[in-house]
Amino acid sequence: MHTPDPPPHEQARQALLARTALLDTPAEEAFDRVVQLASGLFGVPVALISLIDSERQWFKAKVGVDVCETPRAISFCNHVVSQGDMLVVSNALLDERFADNPLVTGELAIRFYAGAPLRLDAHNVIGTLCLLDHRPRRFGPRQRARLQQLADTLCELIRQRMLLQLAERQSKLLLTINQAQSSFLLDRDLGAACSTILHSLLAMSQTTLAFIASCQVDDRDSCYLDIPSIAHLEARALQWLMPQLSHDSRGYRLYGFDHVYGQAIAEGEPLVINQPALYDDSGALEGIQSLLVIPCFFHLSVMGVLVLANRAGGFDQEIVEHLTTLSDGIGTLLHVRGLEMARQAAEAELARQATLDPLTGLLNRRAFLERCLQNQQRFTRYQQRFSLLMLDLDHFKALNDRLGHPAGDYVLKEVSRQLRRTLREIDSLARWGGEEFCIMLPQEQEQEAMQLAQRLCHTLASLPLQWQGETLRITASIGVATLNASGETTDNLIARADAAMYQAKAAGRNRSWLALP
């Protein structure tokens, strides 16, 4: 018995067979009619639609036999798949390839065989439409032509079935994308929305890795792709991708556009890579079988990309076109997300501006009082006292009157910078008004607060300030007040610190003064 070698494109052939979604499916009337027609037309007792899997032949439709499958190694149809042409065996007992085949010598007792290839593309035969008889037969050119015509009609039936299934999956995926958009509008979670889409995409495209990335620019004007989630069916699918990415709390980032994804963005066209080793010999694509990058548009602007990898047999034009029609929905989702990010950024900036002094960038009075309230609550709960420093620049009005407001603004900003450098991160610093600053020191009591106040007096007196060639000398008077052990209101604490600051001025300025309890 002779067993032929697999065809040159066996892996792609098997992938194509898998995409037909025919294997191990229930009987279908359309296919049953084909074998019934073949049996009657050619007058044979057995007619089969045989699909050649990796280790077996499986019958999608059959007339005249009860078995559903046989091993591939003994299959007549395996020869058709291997050579790619019709096979006719008039008498199997006289053919050395089949004379000792169990299908000939056994119960099935095949003598005559004619099998026409089911060819769905230029290279791959997924199986046959075949005829069997238990006695030898002649099968002339006209009969062969008719059998091939019937097989070609069957191929068209399979293609239409595949298109219908693809359209159904596409419709479901489009519905999923619309649901993801609605979900995002409700909970603002792009990662969850993308994850919903991607898992449906894996099933539809028969790939093992998928992600959606949006085009972004960070605070340093560096371009990157933001990847909120990655869907994969096997861990090794991630091995080539993860080294390229940086991770943050919201997902992954891929900086720069000097990569295959950037190429698709720049060209605005889908990028199909079915032979990664030939496309890029640098090793950047090592570990993947195939790659598809589709730009996602909103109107005429590329919002990001849809990336799919590892489709057995590669990405053909048909699947690329179907997926590209879905990419606009993803582009719309990314656009909505961009609007949401812009809204959040605007709100954050408004909130920031509402809490900061516009000149110095320090907390304003309202924000400082909110911090004081938080520390008051900590005192109530944990008995943690804190101290306040009220700092006023000495003779600042005279400096403003003599040199003008620009010089005064310069001094206020430089003093603010120096105070920031001196204080701890947990301390709160605010511009209280005019030339006054207020400092809150969590968990610090009288002694530590006074030591800091004295150090600040010395630091500011030594601060080298130059304005239009003139050296400016700045000093400060500081009042120190620590929250009473029995507790007190914030207003009362501030009033005590303010009174102590005026006592420091009355005592000669450029000094600190501790408030009375």
C-alpha positions in Angstrom: 0.0 0.0 0.0 1.3 3.4 -1.0 0.8 6.4 1.3 1.5 9.7 -0.4 3.5 12.6 1.1 1.5 15.6 2.3 1.1 18.5 -0.2 3.7 21.4 0.0 1.3 23.8 1.8 -0.1 21.3 4.3 -0.2 23.7 7.2 -2.1 26.3 5.1 -4.4 23.6 3.7 -5.3 22.5 7.2 -5.9 26.1 8.3 -8.2 26.6 5.3 -10.1 23.4 6.2 -10.5 24.6 9.8 -11.9 27.9 8.5 -14.6 26.1 6.6 -16.0 25.0 10.0 -17.2 21.8 8.4 -15.5 19.1 10.4 -17.6 17.2 12.9 -20.7 19.1 12.0 -24.2 17.6 11.7 -25.7 16.6 8.4 -26.9 19.4 6.2 -29.5 19.0 3.5 -27.6 21.0 0.9 -24.6 18.6 1.1 -26.7 15.5 1.3 -28.4 16.5 -2.0 -25.0 16.7 -3.7 -24.0 13.1 -2.9 -27.5 11.8 -3.7 -27.3 13.6 -7.1 -23.8 12.2 -7.7 -24.8 8.7 -6.9 -27.8 8.8 -9.2 -26.1 10.8 -12.0 -23.1 8.4 -12.3 -25.0 5.2 -11.2 -22.7 4.3 -8.3 -23.7 2.8 -5.0 -21.4 5.1 -2.9 -20.8 8.8 -3.1 -19.0 10.9 -0.5 -17.9 14.4 0.4 -14.6 13.5 2.0 -12.6 16.1 4.0 -8.9 15.3 4.7 -8.0 16.2 8.3 -4.5 15.8 9.7 -4.9 12.1 10.6 -8.2 11.1 9.2 -10.7 11.5 6.4 -14.2 12.6 7.6 -17.3 12.4 5.5 -19.5 15.5 5.6 -22.1 13.8 3.5 -22.4 10.1 2.3 -24.6 7.7 0.4 -24.0 3.9 0.5 -21.8 3.6 3.6 -22.3 3.7 7.3 -18.8 4.8 8.5 -18.2 8.5 9.2 -14.4 8.5 8.9 -11.3 6.4 8.1 -7.6 6.9 8.8 -6.0 9.3 6.3 -3.1 6.9 5.6 -5.4 4.4 3.8 -7.6 7.0 2.2 -7.9 7.1 -1.6 -8.8 10.8 -1.3 -5.5 11.5 0.4 -3.8 10.9 -3.0 -6.1 13.6 -4.6 -5.1 16.1 -1.9 -1.4 15.2 -2.3 -1.3 15.5 -6.1 -4.0 18.2 -6.5 -5.7 16.5 -9.4 -8.6 14.1 -10.0 -7.8 10.5 -9.3 -9.6 7.6 -11.2 -8.9 4.0 -10.3 -10.8 1.6 -12.6 -9.8 -1.6 -10.7 -8.1 -1.2 -7.4 -7.0 -4.9 -7.3 -4.9 -4.2 -10.4 -3.4 -1.0 -9.0 -0.2 -1.6 -7.0 -0.9 1.6 -4.9 -4.2 0.1 -3.6 -4.3 -3.6 -4.1 -3.5 -4.4 -0.5 -5.3 -1.4 1.0 -7.7 -2.4 3.8 -10.5 -0.5 2.1 -10.0 -2.8 -0.9 -9.4 -6.1 0.8 -11.8 -5.5 3.7 -15.6 -5.2 4.1 -16.0 -2.1 2.0 -14.4 -3.9 -1.0 -13.6 -0.9 -3.1 -12.9 -1.7 -6.7 -13.7 1.5 -8.5 -12.8 5.0 -7.3 -13.1 8.5 -8.8 -12.3 11.6 -6.7 -12.5 15.2 -7.8 -10.6 17.8 -5.8 -12.4 20.4 -3.7 -10.2 23.4 -4.3 -11.1 26.5 -2.4 -8.1 28.6 -3.5 -5.2 28.3 -5.9 -3.0 26.0 -3.8 -5.1 24.0 -1.4 -7.4 21.0 -1.8 -9.4 20.3 1.4 -11.0 17.0 0.2 -12.9 15.4 -2.6 -16.3 14.7 -4.0 -15.8 11.0 -4.7 -17.6 8.0 -6.2 -17.1 4.3 -5.2 -18.2 1.0 -6.6 -17.7 -2.6 -5.6 -17.0 -3.6 -9.2 -14.5 -2.3 -11.7 -15.7 0.5 -14.0 -14.7 2.7 -16.9 -14.8 6.4 -16.4 -14.3 8.4 -19.6 -13.4 12.1 -20.2 -17.0 13.3 -20.3 -17.8 11.7 -17.0 -14.6 13.1 -15.4 -15.6 16.6 -16.6 -19.1 16.3 -15.1 -17.7 15.1 -11.8 -15.3 18.0 -11.7 -18.2 20.4 -12.5 -20.2 19.0 -9.7 -17.2 19.3 -7.3 -16.7 22.9 -8.4 -20.4 23.6 -7.6 -19.9 22.0 -4.2 -16.8 24.3 -3.7 -19.0 27.3 -4.4 -21.6 26.0 -1.9 -18.8 25.7 0.7 -17.6 29.3 -0.1 -21.1 30.7 0.3 -21.5 28.8 3.6 -18.2 30.3 4.8 -19.3 33.8 3.7 -22.6 33.5 5.5 -20.9 32.3 8.7 -18.4 35.1 8.4 -21.2 37.6 7.9 -23.0 36.3 11.0 -19.8 36.5 13.0 -19.2 40.0 11.7 -22.7 41.1 12.6 -22.3 39.7 16.1 -18.9 41.4 16.4 -20.4 44.7 15.2 -23.1 44.4 17.8 -20.3 43.7 20.4 -18.5 46.8 19.4 -21.7 48.9 19.7 -22.3 47.4 23.1 -18.7 48.1 24.1 -19.2 51.7 23.1 -22.3 52.0 25.2 -20.5 50.3 28.1 -17.6 52.7 27.8 -20.0 55.7 27.9 -21.5 54.3 31.2 -18.4 53.3 33.1 -15.5 55.0 31.2 -13.5 51.8 31.3 -11.7 51.4 27.9 -9.8 48.3 29.0 -13.1 46.4 29.7 -14.6 47.7 26.4 -11.6 46.6 24.4 -11.4 43.2 26.2 -15.1 42.5 25.2 -14.3 43.3 21.5 -11.0 41.4 21.4 -12.3 38.1 22.7 -15.0 38.1 20.0 -12.3 39.1 17.4 -10.1 36.1 18.4 -13.0 33.7 17.6 -14.0 35.4 14.4 -10.5 35.8 13.0 -9.2 32.4 14.3 -6.1 34.2 15.7 -4.3 33.7 19.1 -3.4 37.3 19.9 -5.2 40.6 19.5 -5.0 44.1 20.9 -6.4 47.6 20.2 -4.0 50.6 20.5 -4.8 54.3 20.5 -2.4 57.0 19.3 -1.3 59.3 22.2 1.2 62.0 23.1 2.6 62.2 26.6 3.6 65.3 28.6 7.1 65.3 27.0 5.5 65.3 23.5 6.6 61.7 22.9 4.3 59.7 20.6 3.2 56.3 21.8 0.5 53.7 21.4 -1.7 53.2 24.4 -2.8 49.5 24.8 -5.5 49.1 27.5 -5.8 45.4 27.2 -4.4 42.4 25.3 -6.4 39.2 24.5 -4.5 36.0 23.9 -5.3 32.2 23.7 -1.8 31.0 24.6 1.0 32.4 26.7 3.7 32.0 24.0 1.7 34.4 21.8 2.8 37.2 24.1 6.5 36.3 24.1 7.4 38.4 21.1 5.2 41.4 22.1 5.8 42.0 25.8 9.5 43.0 25.5 8.5 45.9 23.3 6.1 47.4 25.8 6.3 49.4 29.0 3.6 48.9 31.6 1.6 51.3 33.8 -1.4 51.1 36.0 -3.8 51.6 33.0 -2.3 49.1 30.6 0.7 49.1 28.2 2.6 51.6 26.1 4.6 51.2 23.0 6.7 54.3 22.4 7.7 55.7 19.0 6.2 54.9 15.6 9.3 53.2 14.1 7.7 49.8 14.0 5.2 47.8 11.8 2.2 49.4 13.6 3.6 52.9 12.9 3.9 51.9 9.2 0.3 51.0 9.0 -0.6 54.3 10.7 1.6 56.4 8.4 0.2 54.7 5.2 -3.4 54.5 6.4 -3.7 51.0 4.9 -3.9 47.5 6.4 -0.5 45.9 6.7 -0.5 42.1 6.1 2.5 40.1 7.1 2.1 36.4 6.3 5.8 35.6 6.2 7.4 37.5 9.1 10.9 36.1 8.6 10.9 37.4 5.0 9.3 40.7 5.9 11.8 41.6 8.7 15.1 39.8 9.1 16.0 41.7 12.3 14.1 39.2 14.5 11.6 41.8 15.7 8.8 39.6 14.5 10.3 36.3 15.6 7.8 34.0 17.3 4.7 34.9 15.3 3.2 33.1 12.3 1.3 36.0 10.7 0.4 39.6 11.6 -2.4 42.0 10.5 -2.4 45.7 11.5 -5.5 47.7 10.5 -5.6 51.5 11.0 -8.8 52.6 12.8 -10.3 55.8 11.5 -12.7 58.4 12.8 -13.7 60.4 9.7 -10.3 60.9 8.1 -8.1 60.7 11.2 -6.3 57.6 12.3 -7.2 57.1 16.0 -5.2 53.9 16.5 -4.8 50.4 15.2 -6.3 46.9 15.5 -3.6 44.2 15.7 -4.2 40.5 15.2 -1.5 37.8 15.1 -1.0 34.1 14.5 -3.7 33.1 12.1 -2.9 29.7 10.7 -2.4 30.0 7.0 -2.1 33.7 7.1 -4.6 36.6 6.4 -6.2 36.4 3.0 -7.9 39.4 1.3 -11.3 38.3 2.3 -10.7 38.3 6.0 -8.8 41.6 5.8 -11.7 43.2 4.1 -14.2 41.9 6.6 -12.1 43.1 9.5 -11.4 46.5 7.9 -15.2 47.2 7.8 -15.3 46.7 11.6 -12.3 49.0 12.3 -14.4 52.2 11.9 -16.5 51.2 14.9 -13.3 50.8 16.9 -12.1 54.1 15.6 -15.3 55.7 16.8 -14.7 54.1 20.3 -11.2 55.5 20.4 -12.4 58.9 19.4 -15.0 58.9 22.1 -12.3 57.8 24.6 -10.2 60.7 23.4 -13.0 63.2 24.0 -13.4 61.7 27.5 -9.7 62.0 28.2 -9.8 65.6 27.1 -12.8 66.3 29.3 -11.1 64.7 32.3 -7.9 66.7 31.7 -9.9 69.9 31.4 -11.7 69.1 34.7 -8.4 68.2 36.4 -6.9 71.5 35.2 -9.9 73.5 36.4 -9.7 71.7 39.7 -6.0 72.4 39.9 -6.5 76.1 39.1 -9.2 76.3 41.7 -6.8 75.2 44.4 -3.6 77.0 43.4 -2.4 80.6 43.6 -1.8 81.7 40.0 1.4 83.6 40.7 3.3 81.2 42.9 1.7 77.9 42.1 1.2 77.3 45.9 -2.0 76.3 47.5 -4.6 79.1 47.8 -6.4 79.9 51.0 -9.4 77.7 50.3 -7.3 74.6 49.5 -5.1 75.2 52.6 -8.1 75.4 54.9 -9.3 72.1 53.5 -6.0 70.6 54.4 -6.3 72.0 57.9 -9.8 70.4 58.2 -8.3 67.0 57.3 -5.6 67.4 60.0 -8.3 68.5 62.5 -10.1 65.2 61.7 -6.9 63.2 62.3 -6.5 64.9 65.6 -10.1 64.0 66.6 -9.5 60.4 65.6 -5.8 59.7 66.5 -4.9 62.7 68.8 -2.2 63.7 66.3 -1.4 67.4 66.9 0.0 69.7 64.2 1.5 73.2 64.0 1.0 76.3 61.8 3.5 78.9 60.7 2.3 82.3 59.6 5.1 83.9 57.6 5.1 87.6 56.5 7.8 89.2 54.4 9.3 92.3 56.1 9.1 95.7 54.4 7.6 94.1 51.3 5.3 97.1 50.6 8.2 99.4 50.5 10.0 97.2 48.0 6.9 97.0 45.8 6.5 100.8 45.9 10.2 101.5 45.1 10.8 98.8 42.4 7.3 98.1 41.1 5.0 95.1 41.1 7.2 93.0 38.7 10.0 93.1 41.2 7.5 92.1 44.0 6.2 89.2 41.9 9.8 88.0 41.3 10.5 88.1 45.1 7.2 86.2 45.9 8.0 83.5 43.3 11.6 83.0 44.5 10.6 82.9 48.2 8.0 80.3 47.2 10.6 78.1 45.5 12.9 78.4 48.5 10.1 77.4 50.9 9.2 74.4 48.8 12.9 73.2 48.8 13.0 73.6 52.6 9.8 71.9 53.6 8.9 68.2 53.7 6.6 66.5 51.2 3.9 66.0 53.9 3.9 69.7 54.8 1.4 72.1 53.2 2.4 75.5 51.9 0.0 78.2 50.9 0.1 81.8 49.8 -2.2 83.3 52.4 -2.5 86.7 50.7 -0.3 89.5 49.6 3.2 88.8 51.1 1.9 86.3 53.7 2.5 82.5 53.6 0.9 79.9 55.8 2.6 76.5 56.5 1.1 73.5 58.1 3.4 70.9 59.8 1.6 67.6 60.4 2.7 65.7 63.6 5.0 68.6 64.6 4.8 70.3 68.0 6.2 73.5 69.5 9.9 72.7 69.7 10.2 71.2 66.2 8.0 74.0 64.7 10.1 76.7 66.3 13.3 75.2 65.0 12.0 75.1 61.5 10.7 78.7 61.8 14.2 79.9 62.9 15.8 78.0 60.0 13.4 79.6 57.6 14.3 83.1 58.9 18.0 82.4 58.4 17.4 80.8 54.9 15.4 83.7 53.6 17.7 86.3 55.0 20.6 84.6 53.1 18.6 84.2 49.9 20.6 85.8 47.0 18.1 87.8 45.0 19.0 90.1 42.1 16.7 92.5 40.3 18.0 94.6 37.4 21.5 94.6 38.9 20.4 95.4 42.4 20.8 92.9 45.3 17.7 92.5 47.3 17.7 91.6 51.0 14.5 89.8 52.2 13.6 88.9 55.8 10.5 87.4 57.3 8.7 87.4 60.6 7.1 84.1 61.5 4.4 83.3 64.1 4.2 79.7 65.3 1.2 78.0 66.9 0.6 74.4 67.8 -2.8 72.9 68.1 -3.9 72.8 71.8 -3.9 69.3 73.4 -7.5 69.7 74.2 -8.3 70.7 70.6 -9.4 74.0 69.0 -10.9 75.3 65.8 -8.8 76.0 62.8 -9.8 79.7 62.8 -8.6 80.0 66.4 -5.2 78.2 65.6 -4.7 80.5 62.6 -5.5 83.6 64.7 -3.0 82.6 67.3 -0.3 82.1 64.7 -1.2 85.4 63.1 -1.0 87.2 66.5 2.4 85.6 67.1 3.7 86.8 63.7 2.8 90.4 64.6 4.6 90.0 67.9 7.7 88.9 66.0 7.4 92.1 63.9 7.0 94.2 67.0 10.1 92.6 68.5 12.2 93.8 65.6 11.3 91.5 62.6 13.4 88.8 61.0 12.5 86.4 63.8 10.0 83.8 65.0 7.6 83.9 67.8 5.7 81.1 69.6 2.0 81.8 70.2 0.6 81.4 73.7 -1.7 78.4 74.2 
